[in-house]
């Protein structure tokens, strides 16, 4: 059953992310029809992220209490509705309400609730499980932007939005009913004879047997804030090219359908990266892997600012996709490693609250910087600087000393050392 749930989670990620990241294909035609600037048009994309942030926190909290399946069905209905209604917009407030608010609340269901369900089945191969689940994002980014661009070319952008909404319902609703908690014997077996490992699974390396990880405890933990700043800077940094790479390539003279294909290459590379980095994380650790991924994606964003040809864009798409693909799934693994599974939905929801704000910020910041400067050079340099900041904070997490190790060497109780981080 574990692999069935994993397959269903993969499909849900494919649709949620694929439809969401298709926004870059709609950016120019919608802006041109209504005469909006790209920054103004991108606000709907930004709002989706910003709405999904607090919604993710709430839905993560609810999933810990009423179950994941109900949350996923609710999210699937609302997401498809928001995307479908986007085909009927006549002004900006409608676009923001439908694509930003309705789809944003629905999209929040695929964060803590869905990932928590997968992690309950996979107790040892967490990195691989997250890699497979979130490789759905890469596959979706390959398929849905191409499908949307094709429909825009053949019919128009309104028909494309309507099709995306209907297709979302067709796939998301059946798969949502597959997701559930593991019954006895269905979860992956833990390593035997390791009580410390079992305690860490529940409370994380920063917790103790008495740590309940209430919201107050999490917010007073300095490692949590290092983790948050890492995610915020990283997500603002890489969300800008995700929202604008199609428009950027089009501005460089690349045909629209070909430009949409660049986003598809990012998707395929991200899918491969999620698997590659997932296995890597199980070998060298999730925090060190996140550090490597952020550093590589920052280098790719710097180089694409100088791209002038289609091969250069494809080279960027491969490198950026491989690196970007490893980051987001591993945030869930890092959350579990640091804070355990006892309150995973709540803690990961709090982290997602900030990172989703960053994901939305990249779209609107990139749009307004483009409107101000007349090119994408300034936005991409801004992304590079933020990537460097994220890399620095990720290094702090990567080489974090686990509380138990030095404490045991010094003869200090593990509980006291762990509590010092709180």
Secondary structure, 3 states (H helix, E strand, C coil): CHHHHHHHHHHHHHHHHHHHCCHHHHHHHHHHHHCCCHHHHCHHHHHHHHHHHHHHHHHHHHHHHHCHHHHHHHHHHHHHHHHHHHHHCCCHHHHHHHHHHHHHHHHHHHCHHHHHHHHHHCCCCHHHHHHHHHHHHHHHHHHHHHHHHHHHHHCCHHHHHHHHHHHHHHHHHHHHCCCCCCCCCCCCCCCCCCHHHHHHHHHCCCCCCCCCCCHHHHHCCHHHHHHHHHHHHHHHHHHHHHHHHHHHHHHCCCCHHHHHHHHHHHHHHHHHHHHHHHHHHHHHCHHHHHHHHHHHHHHHHHHHCCCCCHHHHHHHHHHHHHHHHHHHHHHHHHHHHHHCCCCHHHHHHHHHHHHHHHHHHHHHHHHHHHHHHCCCHHHHHHHHHHHHHHHHHHHHHHCCCCHHHHHHHHCCCHHHHHHCCC
